Amino acid sequence: MMRFKIALLSIFISLFYLFSADKIDLTIVKQKYQNIHSYDNELVLVSIDEWKNGNGPFGKWGFVDISGNVVIPFIYNRAYFFKNGLAAVNIGEPVLGEGGGPGIWRHGKWGFIDKKGKEIIPIIYDYVLSFSEGLVAVCLDGKWGFFNNRGKLVIPFRYDDIWNNREYYFYEDLARVKLDGKWGFINKNGKEIISFKYDYVYDFNKGLAIVSVGCEYAGVNYDGTDEYYGGKWGFIDKNGVEVIKPIYDHVYGFAEGFAAAKFNDKWGYIDKYGQVVIPFEYDSADYFSNGLAAIVISNKTGFINTNGEVVISPIYDNTYSYYYDAYYFNSDGYARVMLNGRWGKIDKLGNFTTNDK
């Protein structure tokens, strides 16, 4: 049941920044082109000739103005819209069936152009990501570095990996990167802020980051986040101090002052000082939201309050879900739950209503 409730609404979404159609008249462009992808008040990203002449599923990409005149020729196998004044473009041989953001489209070579079509970052790189806080991560021969939007390499190619959600990798001014098999953090000048000594780390959130020693990579979750198992988990601050020692079998991030933690195969909750505030007695536990958190007892899901009191009995199905509000109380005071195989919603008093009512 319990899965990371990471609200990455833009995960695997490209750099498409759509503006409302009532502000920009695309009538002429729509008469000339069928595949309009994104636009601003100057340029429109379009693709042509899909499936023709061996161009593959995405055809050729280029940019036109709002009158439909070609500004940047249709010479790219893939392109993304402008961010920080530059657009990621690909020239090469894409493989049928693959797609997604720049970090997924891994065939051919990538670079960045400006709005006049000039190459600012040469189209010679294996993978590129989106700009994040003025920098863009670029990979060459298995090593990652960072450029600014003037085409200057500001952080050299030395890192083995960089975690990202395809758009953001600097959180609270730090990026998590991997070097010689270990994870740490650097700032936007490339300075090592947190030493490379952890087997995995998560981004900083309100001054704390989850870290692990001894964990192993297990694959990718349904939401695109990496999954690790085993090892011990804890929290560090931005000075690298282990404010909560990595002694737990697993932890989730803090929400409403509590973090779910697993110890000796049972889940409970700790505070930001590492004090156990709700005992380790649950088979699974999730984030607090609006004062309540989902817990699992004997493969049934219920809810507790911040005092650890069961306020909604564990009678609901323990299941995975793509619903963002499944077993998670939203701002309207409802959580989506499943009872005897049927999805519905409950309020904070545990009143259940099926979706078909």
Protein Blocks (a to p, Z undefined) as FASTA:
>chain_A
ZZcfddcfkgoiacbdcddfklpccklmmmmpmbdfbdcfkbccddehehiahlojnlpa
ddddfkopafbdcfbfbdcddeehiacddedjddehiacjfklmmghjdddddfkopafb
dcfbfbdcddeehiacddeehiacdddfkopafbdcfbfbdcdehlacceghiacddeeh
iacdddfkopafbdcfbfbdcddeehiacddehiacebjcfkopacdeehjdddddfkop
afbacfbfbdcddeehiacddeehiacdddfkopafbdcfbfbdcddeehiacddeehia
cdddfkopafbdcfbccdddfbfkgoiacfkopacddeehiacdddfkopacdfkZZ
